Amino acid sequence: MFAEDDIKVEHHPNSGIKTKVYAFEEFQRRPVAATSDPPPNKKPWLPFKSQLEFEVAQIALEAALNNEQTDRLIKICRRCAIGKDKFTFENHKDIHKKWDAVSQCVTGFMKEVILMMCEDKSLDFEVHYRDLWEWAADLLRDPCLFLHMTFDAQRLSKFDGKNFVQFMDEPYTAETFWDFQLQLPEGAKPLTFILYADKTKLSSSGAAKAYPVIARLANLPTDIHNGEGIGGGYVVGWLPIVFSRILSSLTSKSNTGQWFECLDHLSRWFFPSILILSADYEEQCVMLLIQGVRSLWPCPICLVPRDALSDASKRYPLRTSKGSQAIVNLAQTKHTLEEREKTLKEYGLCDVDNSLWLIRRTDLHFRDGGLFDDHLWVKFQKFLNGLGRDAVSQIDKRFKEFPRWHNQKHPNQVMDIAFTDSSIPENISKDKGWNFPKLHMDVHFFDDIEAKGVTRNYNTKLNEKMHGPLKDSYLLRTNFRNVAEQVMLFFHYDMFDAADDLIPLTGVLHVKVGSKQPPQTFDSVENITEFRFLKVNYESMVDWRQHTDYLRCSPQFFGAPRFNCVFIQMTPKKVIFGRLLFVFECTVGKHTFPLALMHPFDAPTGRGAAPSHQYQYIFMLIDMNSVGSVMFALVLAIKQFGNIHVGPRHQTIR
């Protein structure tokens, strides 16, 4: 019999793996144990002559040192280098030679100049791109990444007491990956790509621009392919207008497949496909070659009429690669330009063959950056300002009081935040109603999740973070001529990493303390040492992977007190909330005890206040009257961070 919350894992029928049901507390998402661990790389810094030389070269690369600065760094190192390592660099040219040697270990950039005709004029486009297949092969050959790769579609479901209810998170747990594998020959495996394309300004004046294409491998778990290290996003192209060159290595392989011997000594028959193209609306129009916001059918996903974008109650036929290709082919058979444009206008298409059509089984799903920044926030500011200064002040006060936590920006004032582009509020104020494509895209929100997994798999903001290194490279590492070639060289060098521990290891103590303060001595206790920082590793019940919380217990942290709230494991079946007050180690005789003094919140008020394993972060409002007296708890009883706001109840903005 099944128990509530049991997890069922149903593998694709072509995988030959039987369906299994796990108890909730036993379900894990960890790499399958290898028959033999990959042998440790005793010299991961090769072809550098020593670890020291690699680290110096890496510092010069990361700090974007110019040639003069690099020479000075080398002179300092040569004066200091004594002992085991032999330092052989003489100047920056030696470092460049080593980076050039390293660059041969991974797939590099190719450069082509492509001639295109536009209105009887010839245009030259300089394209820099990596071979996408060889880039993916680099990842397949990495022993640390390969253990985490999934090549068969899965369906995950949870038992609710009566039925198994399916849920999706990773792309390979969603429907498109499953359907893709269903279309492949028996024994074949999907190799799926996530591509991002967008333009960005490299200079403050906007005269220099970049058009990067960033790739991620969807066969890797999201926490790896969304990361910033090995297995994360890589720049694979420059200037996506000429997309056919970037996709050229996948065209034939998407039709016939490609055999590849993997690190487990099994040869797999891979069929590559572009699973997701993450882009803003303007880039979506370019990639799909639709006519844009002023066309009769401005949505890149479906054929919704332009005047019905604000109506979320109706569904319209979806655009497909086959359908769009058939319409363009039909238009190209027309004898006159007027007839051709009339046929294309009826579907909002352009008279150009789309390079994405060359990749079989590719029907793209897009996501934009959202409505909040340039639509909802402006409306909200306008509404609050109409209520008067007191309402605005109260909103700022509430934001200032809200708890702080790791990697979360905490503005003390939010109502005066304005856009750098002053035209955005003006454009919104002119907008009569909400009839624009970005709002309509939310109609496809849940369909996208069912098809491709949760939104963090294709959110554009993740890739937009990579614009920063592009701008830094332009400003610090180029001579402002032949910019693309110099920037691509930096990103090519940056693919190499000599670190041994690329993937976090498990099996260590889940709580570590830090920010050690001077010890204090009392009569009955030999030594008490205060700590103001804790790092807590825990297995999330949302995605069954290890996460890390960074907790503070400090009267002064970046100008403000920080006493984080946590979950405390009181008994095997009882978990309560509490706020850290004092974290310390005390030594009594030969024994040392790591303890935490805290306020227990064991009498929460309000509906749904009980802790739940369904959520990674729990947001609660605790009445001050429910806060009990202080208590001591073992530091090892701390499970994870809890985002709790302690304050008076029933306060509203008037």
GIJO-V730557 format. One record per pair of residues at least 24 apart in sequence whose ideal C-beta (glycine too) atoms are under 8 Angstrom apart, sorted by the first residue. I is the first residue (numbers start at 1). J is the second residue. If there is no record, write none. Layout:
# GIJO-V730557
i:I j:J
i:I j:J
This chain:
# GIJO-V730557
i:2 j:159
i:2 j:164
i:3 j:159
i:4 j:159
i:4 j:160
i:4 j:161
i:5 j:158
i:5 j:159
i:5 j:160
i:6 j:158
i:6 j:159
i:6 j:164
i:7 j:156
i:7 j:157
i:7 j:158
i:7 j:159
i:8 j:155
i:8 j:156
i:8 j:157
i:8 j:158
i:8 j:159
i:8 j:164
i:9 j:154
i:9 j:155
i:9 j:156
i:10 j:154
i:10 j:155
i:10 j:156
i:10 j:157
i:11 j:152
i:11 j:153
i:11 j:154
i:11 j:155
i:12 j:152
i:12 j:153
i:12 j:154
i:12 j:178
i:12 j:181
i:12 j:182
i:14 j:152
i:14 j:181
i:14 j:182
i:14 j:184
i:14 j:186
i:14 j:187
i:14 j:188
i:15 j:152
i:15 j:153
i:17 j:152
i:21 j:159
i:24 j:158
i:24 j:541
i:24 j:613
i:27 j:544
i:28 j:539
i:28 j:544
i:29 j:221
i:29 j:543
i:29 j:544
i:29 j:545
i:30 j:506
i:31 j:147
i:31 j:148
i:32 j:147
i:34 j:147
i:34 j:264
i:35 j:264
i:38 j:143
i:38 j:144
i:38 j:263
i:40 j:500
i:41 j:500
i:44 j:498
i:44 j:499
i:44 j:500
i:45 j:498
i:47 j:98
i:47 j:101
i:47 j:102
i:48 j:98
i:48 j:102
i:48 j:498
i:49 j:86
i:49 j:88
i:50 j:85
i:50 j:86
i:50 j:87
i:51 j:85
i:51 j:498
i:52 j:77
i:52 j:81
i:52 j:85
i:52 j:87
i:53 j:85
i:53 j:87
i:53 j:88
i:53 j:89
i:53 j:98
i:54 j:498
i:56 j:89
i:56 j:95
i:57 j:89
i:57 j:95
i:57 j:98
i:57 j:99
i:58 j:498
i:60 j:92
i:60 j:95
i:61 j:99
i:61 j:490
i:61 j:493
i:61 j:494
i:64 j:472
i:64 j:473
i:64 j:476
i:64 j:477
i:66 j:476
i:66 j:477
i:67 j:92
i:70 j:95
i:99 j:493
i:102 j:493
i:102 j:496
i:103 j:492
i:103 j:493
i:103 j:496
i:105 j:496
i:106 j:138
i:106 j:492
i:106 j:495
i:106 j:496
i:107 j:131
i:107 j:134
i:107 j:135
i:107 j:137
i:107 j:138
i:108 j:492
i:109 j:488
i:109 j:489
i:109 j:492
i:111 j:485
i:112 j:245
i:114 j:242
i:114 j:245
i:116 j:242
i:125 j:239
i:125 j:241
i:125 j:242
i:126 j:239
i:126 j:484
i:127 j:237
i:127 j:238
i:127 j:239
i:127 j:242
i:127 j:245
i:127 j:246
i:128 j:237
i:128 j:238
i:128 j:239
i:128 j:484
i:128 j:485
i:128 j:488
i:129 j:213
i:129 j:236
i:129 j:237
i:129 j:238
i:129 j:245
i:129 j:246
i:130 j:234
i:130 j:236
i:130 j:237
i:131 j:249
i:132 j:193
i:132 j:215
i:132 j:236
i:132 j:246
i:132 j:247
i:132 j:249
i:132 j:250
i:132 j:272
i:133 j:249
i:133 j:250
i:133 j:253
i:133 j:258
i:133 j:272
i:134 j:249
i:135 j:215
i:135 j:234
i:135 j:236
i:136 j:191
i:136 j:193
i:136 j:217
i:136 j:272
i:137 j:260
i:138 j:495
i:139 j:217
i:139 j:220
i:139 j:231
i:140 j:260
i:140 j:262
i:140 j:263
i:141 j:263
i:142 j:230
i:142 j:231
i:142 j:502
i:143 j:263
i:144 j:230
i:144 j:502
i:144 j:503
i:145 j:220
i:145 j:224
i:145 j:230
i:145 j:231
i:145 j:502
i:145 j:503
i:146 j:262
i:146 j:263
i:146 j:264
i:147 j:503
i:148 j:220
i:148 j:221
i:148 j:224
i:148 j:231
i:148 j:503
i:149 j:217
i:149 j:219
i:149 j:220
i:150 j:219
i:150 j:220
i:150 j:221
i:151 j:189
i:151 j:190
i:151 j:191
i:151 j:219
i:151 j:268
i:151 j:270
i:152 j:181
i:152 j:189
i:153 j:177
i:153 j:178
i:153 j:180
i:153 j:181
i:153 j:190
i:168 j:449
i:168 j:450
i:168 j:453
i:168 j:454
i:169 j:222
i:169 j:453
i:169 j:454
i:169 j:543
i:170 j:221
i:170 j:222
i:170 j:453
i:170 j:457
i:171 j:218
i:171 j:222
i:171 j:275
i:171 j:276
i:171 j:452
i:171 j:453
i:171 j:457
i:172 j:218
i:172 j:219
i:172 j:453
i:173 j:453
i:174 j:449
i:174 j:450
i:174 j:451
i:174 j:452
i:174 j:453
i:175 j:450
i:175 j:451
i:176 j:275
i:176 j:363
i:176 j:365
i:176 j:451
i:176 j:452
i:177 j:218
i:177 j:275
i:180 j:271
i:180 j:273
i:180 j:275
i:180 j:361
i:183 j:361
i:184 j:257
i:184 j:271
i:185 j:257
i:185 j:269
i:187 j:269
i:188 j:257
i:188 j:269
i:188 j:270
i:188 j:271
i:189 j:268
i:189 j:269
i:189 j:270
i:189 j:271
i:190 j:219
i:190 j:270
i:190 j:271
i:190 j:273
i:191 j:217
i:191 j:219
i:191 j:270
i:191 j:271
i:191 j:272
i:191 j:273
i:192 j:217
i:192 j:218
i:192 j:219
i:192 j:272
i:192 j:273
i:192 j:274
i:192 j:275
i:193 j:217
i:193 j:218
i:193 j:250
i:193 j:272
i:193 j:273
i:193 j:274
i:193 j:275
i:194 j:218
i:194 j:225
i:194 j:275
i:194 j:276
i:194 j:277
i:194 j:278
i:194 j:457
i:194 j:458
i:195 j:236
i:195 j:274
i:195 j:276
i:195 j:277
i:195 j:278
i:196 j:233
i:196 j:277
i:196 j:278
i:196 j:279
i:196 j:460
i:196 j:463
i:197 j:240
i:197 j:243
i:197 j:277
i:197 j:279
i:197 j:283
i:197 j:286
i:197 j:287
i:198 j:279
i:198 j:280
i:198 j:283
i:198 j:460
i:198 j:463
i:198 j:464
i:198 j:467
i:199 j:283
i:200 j:464
i:200 j:467
i:200 j:470
i:200 j:471
i:201 j:471
i:202 j:470
i:202 j:471
i:202 j:474
i:202 j:475
i:202 j:483
i:203 j:474
i:203 j:475
i:208 j:474
i:208 j:480
i:208 j:483
i:210 j:238
i:210 j:467
i:210 j:470
i:210 j:471
i:210 j:474
i:210 j:484
i:210 j:487
i:211 j:238
i:211 j:239
i:211 j:240
i:211 j:241
i:212 j:237
i:212 j:238
i:212 j:466
i:212 j:467
i:212 j:470
i:213 j:237
i:213 j:238
i:213 j:240
i:213 j:243
i:213 j:246
i:214 j:463
i:214 j:466
i:218 j:275
i:218 j:276
i:218 j:457
i:221 j:545
i:222 j:453
i:222 j:454
i:222 j:456
i:222 j:457
i:223 j:543
i:223 j:545
i:224 j:503
i:226 j:456
i:226 j:457
i:226 j:462
i:229 j:497
i:229 j:502
i:230 j:497
i:230 j:502
i:231 j:502
i:233 j:462
i:233 j:463
i:233 j:466
i:234 j:491
i:234 j:495
i:235 j:466
i:235 j:470
i:235 j:488
i:235 j:491
i:238 j:484
i:238 j:487
i:238 j:488
i:239 j:484
i:240 j:283
i:240 j:286
i:240 j:287
i:241 j:286
i:243 j:287
i:243 j:355
i:243 j:356
i:244 j:355
i:244 j:358
i:247 j:274
i:247 j:355
i:247 j:356
i:247 j:358
i:247 j:359
i:250 j:274
i:250 j:359
i:251 j:358
i:251 j:359
i:254 j:358
i:254 j:359
i:254 j:360
i:254 j:361
i:254 j:362
i:255 j:360
i:271 j:360
i:271 j:361
i:272 j:359
i:273 j:359
i:273 j:360
i:273 j:361
i:273 j:362
i:274 j:356
i:274 j:359
i:274 j:362
i:274 j:364
i:275 j:452
i:276 j:364
i:276 j:365
i:276 j:452
i:276 j:457
i:276 j:458
i:277 j:356
i:277 j:364
i:277 j:365
i:277 j:366
i:278 j:366
i:278 j:367
i:278 j:458
i:278 j:459
i:278 j:460
i:278 j:463
i:279 j:366
i:279 j:368
i:279 j:460
i:280 j:368
i:280 j:369
i:280 j:460
i:281 j:368
i:281 j:437
i:281 j:438
i:281 j:441
i:284 j:366
i:284 j:368
i:287 j:354
i:287 j:356
i:287 j:364
i:288 j:319
i:288 j:324
i:288 j:354
i:288 j:356
i:288 j:364
i:289 j:349
i:289 j:350
i:289 j:352
i:289 j:354
i:290 j:348
i:290 j:349
i:290 j:350
i:291 j:344
i:291 j:345
i:291 j:348
i:291 j:349
i:291 j:350
i:293 j:436
i:293 j:437
i:295 j:345
i:295 j:348
i:296 j:345
i:296 j:346
i:296 j:348
i:297 j:347
i:297 j:348
i:298 j:348
i:298 j:437
i:299 j:437
i:299 j:440
i:299 j:441
i:300 j:366
i:301 j:365
i:301 j:366
i:301 j:441
i:301 j:444
i:302 j:443
i:302 j:444
i:303 j:347
i:303 j:348
i:304 j:440
i:304 j:443
i:306 j:435
i:307 j:435
i:309 j:435
i:309 j:436
i:309 j:437
i:309 j:439
i:309 j:440
i:310 j:433
i:310 j:434
i:310 j:435
i:310 j:436
i:310 j:439
i:310 j:440
i:312 j:440
i:312 j:442
i:312 j:443
i:315 j:443
i:318 j:363
i:320 j:363
i:321 j:354
i:321 j:356
i:321 j:357
i:321 j:362
i:321 j:363
i:324 j:349
i:324 j:354
i:324 j:357
i:325 j:353
i:325 j:354
i:325 j:357
i:328 j:352
i:328 j:353
i:328 j:354
i:365 j:444
i:365 j:448
i:365 j:451
i:365 j:452
i:365 j:458
i:366 j:441
i:366 j:458
i:367 j:441
i:367 j:448
i:367 j:455
i:367 j:458
i:367 j:459
i:367 j:460
i:368 j:438
i:368 j:441
i:368 j:460
i:369 j:459
i:369 j:460
i:369 j:461
i:369 j:464
i:370 j:438
i:371 j:438
i:371 j:439
i:371 j:442
i:373 j:419
i:374 j:419
i:374 j:421
i:374 j:424
i:374 j:428
i:375 j:428
i:375 j:438
i:375 j:439
i:377 j:417
i:378 j:419
i:378 j:424
i:378 j:425
i:378 j:428
i:379 j:428
i:381 j:415
i:384 j:415
i:385 j:415
i:387 j:653
i:391 j:653
i:391 j:654
i:394 j:653
i:395 j:653
i:401 j:645
i:401 j:647
i:402 j:645
i:403 j:564
i:403 j:565
i:403 j:643
i:403 j:644
i:403 j:645
i:404 j:560
i:404 j:562
i:405 j:564
i:405 j:641
i:405 j:643
i:406 j:549
i:406 j:550
i:406 j:641
i:504 j:546
i:506 j:546
i:508 j:537
i:509 j:636
i:510 j:536
i:510 j:537
i:510 j:538
i:510 j:636
i:511 j:535
i:511 j:536
i:511 j:537
i:511 j:594
i:511 j:635
i:511 j:636
i:511 j:638
i:513 j:583
i:513 j:585
i:513 j:594
i:513 j:635
i:515 j:554
i:524 j:588
i:525 j:586
i:525 j:587
i:525 j:588
i:526 j:587
i:526 j:588
i:526 j:589
i:527 j:585
i:527 j:586
i:527 j:587
i:528 j:584
i:528 j:585
i:528 j:586
i:528 j:587
i:529 j:584
i:529 j:585
i:529 j:586
i:530 j:582
i:530 j:583
i:530 j:584
i:531 j:583
i:531 j:584
i:531 j:585
i:532 j:557
i:532 j:583
i:534 j:580
i:534 j:583
i:534 j:635
i:534 j:638
i:536 j:566
i:536 j:638
i:536 j:639
i:536 j:640
i:536 j:641
i:538 j:639
i:538 j:640
i:540 j:616
i:541 j:613
i:541 j:614
i:541 j:616
i:542 j:614
i:542 j:615
i:542 j:616
i:547 j:616
i:547 j:640
i:549 j:640
i:549 j:641
i:551 j:580
i:551 j:638
i:551 j:641
i:553 j:580
i:553 j:581
i:553 j:582
i:553 j:583
i:553 j:596
i:564 j:641
i:565 j:601
i:565 j:641
i:565 j:642
i:565 j:643
i:565 j:644
i:565 j:646
i:566 j:598
i:566 j:638
i:566 j:639
i:566 j:640
i:566 j:641
i:566 j:642
i:567 j:611
i:567 j:638
i:567 j:639
i:567 j:640
i:567 j:641
i:567 j:642
i:568 j:598
i:568 j:600
i:568 j:633
i:568 j:637
i:568 j:638
i:568 j:639
i:569 j:637
i:569 j:638
i:569 j:639
i:570 j:633
i:570 j:637
i:575 j:611
i:575 j:639
i:576 j:600
i:576 j:601
i:576 j:602
i:576 j:611
i:577 j:601
i:577 j:602
i:577 j:604
i:577 j:611
i:577 j:620
i:577 j:622
i:577 j:642
i:577 j:644
i:578 j:631
i:578 j:633
i:579 j:644
i:579 j:646
i:581 j:630
i:583 j:635
i:593 j:634
i:594 j:634
i:594 j:635
i:594 j:636
i:595 j:632
i:595 j:633
i:595 j:634
i:595 j:635
i:596 j:632
i:596 j:633
i:596 j:634
i:596 j:635
i:596 j:638
i:597 j:630
i:597 j:631
i:597 j:632
i:598 j:630
i:598 j:631
i:598 j:632
i:598 j:633
i:599 j:627
i:599 j:628
i:599 j:630
i:599 j:631
i:600 j:627
i:600 j:628
i:600 j:629
i:600 j:630
i:600 j:631
i:601 j:626
i:601 j:627
i:601 j:628
i:601 j:644
i:601 j:646
i:602 j:628
i:603 j:628
i:605 j:649
i:617 j:641
i:617 j:642
i:617 j:643
i:618 j:642
i:618 j:643
i:618 j:644
i:619 j:643
i:619 j:644
i:619 j:645
i:620 j:644
i:620 j:645
i:621 j:645
i:621 j:647
i:621 j:649
i:622 j:646
i:622 j:647
i:623 j:648
i:623 j:649
i:624 j:648
